[in-house]
Structures are given as structure tokens and as C-alpha cells.
Amino acid sequence: MDDPPITVDLPHATPEPPPSKPSWRELVDNRWIVLATLFLVTAACGLPLLWVSHGFSRTSKIVLTVVTILYTIFILWLFWIFMAYMWENFYAPYL
């Protein structure tokens, strides 16, 4: 039982890797995605995403932080006005 080892020659063609999804770093560094997240989705909750991004300079991050905070305050103020209107017109008359 001293058979020589069997050798198999396989072609050296390497399969192409499947197309990869963009990594989180590429998404965070995309200026448009960060701006859309700040102003269309999360408001002030997206500020950590802004500060992690390499797509903005320090000055633009500061300016965008102030603008985002003011924008968030405005959204909350509109919500407060809407809720006060709803309270006065729909709930308070039944008390």
C-alpha cells in the first residue's frame, strides 16, 4: 500500500468576487446622504453621523450643527402649535 500520492492540477482562474455593497464608511462620507439624513429623516439625532463623516470640514460641521439644531427647534415648535390646535378644537370641547 505504498501508492504514490495523487496530484490534481486545477486551473488557476480565480472566481470574480460578487459585487459588494457600499461600506458604511462610504455612506457616511457621502455628503448628500448625510444631509438627507439630517434634514429629511432624523433632524438633531443625525448629528453624530455628521461629525463622524469625513465629507465635511470642521467649519461646515459647526455651521450644519447650528442649522440642524435650529431646524429641529422649528419642527418641534410646529408640532407644539399643531397639538395645541388639536387640543383646543377636538379634545377640549368634550371636557
Steps between C-alpha positions, in 0.01 A plus 500: 500500500775735416309679225636835394287799601251618242554851371232698328573807292219755530479803277623815667202707399367685801130561510389860493377622835133592513429871472534644844259735669640839597657491841363714780804725473421580136142579595600721793751691288241574230394862559156462343408197707601675822305816408193298405523313829529822698220694335259235375528215749653554842548874563723548807533123554718488188767734638734216605486378140604848384795515737624152403493589130822593321301672226473832686756744634499594868351842421220355291426246775460784752276699265291194415468413869359845579266488198383148592430601860299803383317282248417247774372775730281628215358150438425455871336845514277408203408177675412695816279742303326211325437315826366818669263551208384140518449526877293818477283387209449131554567395855425800726133543393421152639637569847 
